[in-house]
Amino acid sequence: MVLVAVCWLLLVWAGARMRGRGCTRRVNLAFGMAAVLVLFLPFNGLRLWSWVFGFCPNPSFPLLGLVCAGLWQRLFGIEVLKPADWRASWVFGALVGSVLYLHPMVVGALDLYYWGWELTISSTVLAGVAIAFLALGNRLGVLLLAALVGYSLRALESQNCWDYVVDPLYWIASVFVVLGRLATRGLAWRAAHHRGAKAAAAQ
């Protein structure tokens, strides 16, 4: 179901981008059916969903929340997460994922991922981060609290707390979003600086 929701959201988003406005409910429903069919397409001997599931078997709770919020907003026009919530979620996913997945290449002797199996340590850290976001009025804290509850109930196959907080798909998407926004801001700043230099030269 998670893969269907992700694929559905991508199709709805792409359709809205091509049309320049939101799609009708019939079109969005057609996108939903197409999402199911796409995931069952054979690719190199396996269904597409099998390849994705092999890469990311345990979708994290923040990813689930973001996909559901994005799909709900696209389908019904109801804003579940504010722009600040989205920004915090993408930055959080990029930073936490990079630290957990890439730190062995920098500090080989330190295994931060191991601490995810330590119930007291991981739960305390996750609860503290969730409360901090909630105190700032950011709804990412709600997603992290959901991850904490899910971890307590062992809702996923994984027994590692960090798998409830971040997953490879969430991390990669976050990195692309953050880098894309930084590039956009950089280009905008460069264009503004260039216009300012031309205006100064013309005076």
BELUR-V465338 format. One record per residue. N is the residue number from 0. RES is the residue in one letter. PHI is phi as a letter, one per 40 degrees, with the letter a starting at -180 (* if undefined). BURIAL is b if it has 9 or more other C-alpha atoms within 8 Angstrom, else e. Layout:
n:N res:RES phi:PHI burial:BURIAL
n:N res:RES phi:PHI burial:BURIAL
//
This chain:
n:0 res:M phi:* burial:e
n:1 res:V phi:c burial:e
n:2 res:L phi:c burial:e
n:3 res:V phi:c burial:b
n:4 res:A phi:c burial:b
n:5 res:V phi:c burial:b
n:6 res:C phi:c burial:b
n:7 res:W phi:c burial:b
n:8 res:L phi:c burial:b
n:9 res:L phi:c burial:e
n:10 res:L phi:c burial:b
n:11 res:V phi:c burial:b
n:12 res:W phi:c burial:b
n:13 res:A phi:c burial:e
n:14 res:G phi:c burial:b
n:15 res:A phi:c burial:b
n:16 res:R phi:c burial:e
n:17 res:M phi:c burial:e
n:18 res:R phi:c burial:e
n:19 res:G phi:g burial:e
n:20 res:R phi:a burial:e
n:21 res:G phi:c burial:e
n:22 res:C phi:c burial:b
n:23 res:T phi:c burial:e
n:24 res:R phi:c burial:e
n:25 res:R phi:c burial:e
n:26 res:V phi:c burial:e
n:27 res:N phi:c burial:b
n:28 res:L phi:c burial:e
n:29 res:A phi:c burial:e
n:30 res:F phi:c burial:b
n:31 res:G phi:c burial:b
n:32 res:M phi:c burial:e
n:33 res:A phi:c burial:b
n:34 res:A phi:c burial:b
n:35 res:V phi:c burial:b
n:36 res:L phi:c burial:e
n:37 res:V phi:c burial:e
n:38 res:L phi:c burial:b
n:39 res:F phi:c burial:b
n:40 res:L phi:c burial:e
n:41 res:P phi:c burial:e
n:42 res:F phi:a burial:e
n:43 res:N phi:f burial:e
n:44 res:G phi:g burial:e
n:45 res:L phi:b burial:e
n:46 res:R phi:c burial:b
n:47 res:L phi:c burial:b
n:48 res:W phi:c burial:b
n:49 res:S phi:c burial:e
n:50 res:W phi:c burial:b
n:51 res:V phi:c burial:b
n:52 res:F phi:c burial:e
n:53 res:G phi:c burial:e
n:54 res:F phi:c burial:e
n:55 res:C phi:b burial:b
n:56 res:P phi:c burial:e
n:57 res:N phi:b burial:b
n:58 res:P phi:c burial:b
n:59 res:S phi:c burial:b
n:60 res:F phi:c burial:b
n:61 res:P phi:d burial:b
n:62 res:L phi:c burial:b
n:63 res:L phi:d burial:b
n:64 res:G phi:c burial:b
n:65 res:L phi:c burial:b
n:66 res:V phi:c burial:b
n:67 res:C phi:c burial:b
n:68 res:A phi:c burial:b
n:69 res:G phi:c burial:b
n:70 res:L phi:c burial:b
n:71 res:W phi:c burial:b
n:72 res:Q phi:c burial:b
n:73 res:R phi:c burial:b
n:74 res:L phi:c burial:e
n:75 res:F phi:b burial:e
n:76 res:G phi:g burial:e
n:77 res:I phi:c burial:e
n:78 res:E phi:c burial:e
n:79 res:V phi:c burial:e
n:80 res:L phi:b burial:b
n:81 res:K phi:c burial:e
n:82 res:P phi:d burial:e
n:83 res:A phi:c burial:e
n:84 res:D phi:c burial:b
n:85 res:W phi:c burial:b
n:86 res:R phi:c burial:e
n:87 res:A phi:c burial:b
n:88 res:S phi:c burial:b
n:89 res:W phi:c burial:b
n:90 res:V phi:c burial:b
n:91 res:F phi:c burial:b
n:92 res:G phi:c burial:b
n:93 res:A phi:c burial:b
n:94 res:L phi:c burial:e
n:95 res:V phi:c burial:b
n:96 res:G phi:c burial:b
n:97 res:S phi:c burial:b
n:98 res:V phi:c burial:e
n:99 res:L phi:c burial:b
n:100 res:Y phi:c burial:e
n:101 res:L phi:b burial:b
n:102 res:H phi:c burial:b
n:103 res:P phi:c burial:b
n:104 res:M phi:c burial:e
n:105 res:V phi:b burial:e
n:106 res:V phi:b burial:e
n:107 res:G phi:c burial:e
n:108 res:A phi:c burial:e
n:109 res:L phi:b burial:e
n:110 res:D phi:b burial:b
n:111 res:L phi:c burial:e
n:112 res:Y phi:c burial:e
n:113 res:Y phi:c burial:e
n:114 res:W phi:c burial:b
n:115 res:G phi:c burial:b
n:116 res:W phi:c burial:b
n:117 res:E phi:c burial:e
n:118 res:L phi:d burial:e
n:119 res:T phi:c burial:e
n:120 res:I phi:c burial:b
n:121 res:S phi:c burial:b
n:122 res:S phi:c burial:b
n:123 res:T phi:c burial:e
n:124 res:V phi:c burial:e
n:125 res:L phi:c burial:b
n:126 res:A phi:c burial:b
n:127 res:G phi:c burial:e
n:128 res:V phi:c burial:b
n:129 res:A phi:c burial:b
n:130 res:I phi:c burial:b
n:131 res:A phi:c burial:b
n:132 res:F phi:c burial:b
n:133 res:L phi:c burial:b
n:134 res:A phi:c burial:e
n:135 res:L phi:c burial:e
n:136 res:G phi:g burial:e
n:137 res:N phi:b burial:b
n:138 res:R phi:c burial:b
n:139 res:L phi:d burial:b
n:140 res:G phi:d burial:b
n:141 res:V phi:c burial:b
n:142 res:L phi:c burial:b
n:143 res:L phi:c burial:b
n:144 res:L phi:c burial:b
n:145 res:A phi:c burial:b
n:146 res:A phi:c burial:b
n:147 res:L phi:c burial:b
n:148 res:V phi:c burial:e
n:149 res:G phi:c burial:b
n:150 res:Y phi:c burial:b
n:151 res:S phi:c burial:e
n:152 res:L phi:c burial:e
n:153 res:R phi:f burial:b
n:154 res:A phi:c burial:e
n:155 res:L phi:b burial:b
n:156 res:E phi:c burial:e
n:157 res:S phi:c burial:e
n:158 res:Q phi:b burial:b
n:159 res:N phi:c burial:e
n:160 res:C phi:c burial:b
n:161 res:W phi:c burial:b
n:162 res:D phi:c burial:b
n:163 res:Y phi:c burial:b
n:164 res:V phi:c burial:b
n:165 res:V phi:a burial:b
n:166 res:D phi:a burial:b
n:167 res:P phi:d burial:b
n:168 res:L phi:c burial:e
n:169 res:Y phi:c burial:b
n:170 res:W phi:c burial:b
n:171 res:I phi:c burial:b
n:172 res:A phi:c burial:b
n:173 res:S phi:c burial:b
n:174 res:V phi:c burial:b
n:175 res:F phi:c burial:e
n:176 res:V phi:c burial:b
n:177 res:V phi:c burial:b
n:178 res:L phi:c burial:e
n:179 res:G phi:c burial:e
n:180 res:R phi:c burial:e
n:181 res:L phi:c burial:e
n:182 res:A phi:c burial:e
n:183 res:T phi:c burial:e
n:184 res:R phi:c burial:e
n:185 res:G phi:c burial:e
n:186 res:L phi:c burial:e
n:187 res:A phi:c burial:e
n:188 res:W phi:c burial:e
n:189 res:R phi:c burial:e
n:190 res:A phi:c burial:e
n:191 res:A phi:c burial:e
n:192 res:H phi:c burial:e
n:193 res:H phi:c burial:e
n:194 res:R phi:c burial:e
n:195 res:G phi:c burial:e
n:196 res:A phi:c burial:e
n:197 res:K phi:c burial:e
n:198 res:A phi:c burial:e
n:199 res:A phi:c burial:e
n:200 res:A phi:c burial:e
n:201 res:A phi:c burial:e
n:202 res:Q phi:c burial:e
//
